[in-house]
């Protein structure tokens, strides 16, 4: 019987999943998802290959589990950062900064775009979790339009345009250049949605 990690079976399963997620993330930083095997992931996690099947039936299910976990953690963190911000313009600043600094799972891996190597069903499951983040942006924009902070607009059109801008926008890894790139992105998005910005002298 395998050694139990943690104080209970539930904790053991949670910690094992975390090890698998960390291993997948590390491997995807070096090579494409299509070039990674379950055996690679198990080895990097220090877990027996057969034990992986107790958690995920295949590699795509593991990826969906990883993305689900990362998205839920990110959404919870983002919601906490928005909790005490009432001004829609400041809320949008917070959202854009968070998105601009996020290392997206979809762009971590060299090689083919994940969408080209995942089944249609898996793509749909991934899309459902991305929708959680989009809902936050939709709420900010809707409340901003209703309060007059943003001019009237088709929010259904604005949401994908803003997220397309953010998902394709790379920022430097660190330093003043990173801060400048993030703030330039914030300003661009605020102008794009019609937010009233202070005029610089």
Secondary structure as GFF3:
##gff-version 3
##sequence-region A 1 201
A	DSSP	alpha_helix	9	28	.	.	.	ID=ss1
A	DSSP	three_ten_helix	33	35	.	.	.	ID=ss2
A	DSSP	alpha_helix	38	45	.	.	.	ID=ss3
A	DSSP	alpha_helix	49	52	.	.	.	ID=ss4
A	DSSP	alpha_helix	59	82	.	.	.	ID=ss5
A	DSSP	alpha_helix	88	101	.	.	.	ID=ss6
A	DSSP	three_ten_helix	105	107	.	.	.	ID=ss7
A	DSSP	alpha_helix	114	117	.	.	.	ID=ss8
A	DSSP	alpha_helix	120	147	.	.	.	ID=ss9
A	DSSP	alpha_helix	155	167	.	.	.	ID=ss10
A	DSSP	alpha_helix	175	192	.	.	.	ID=ss11
###
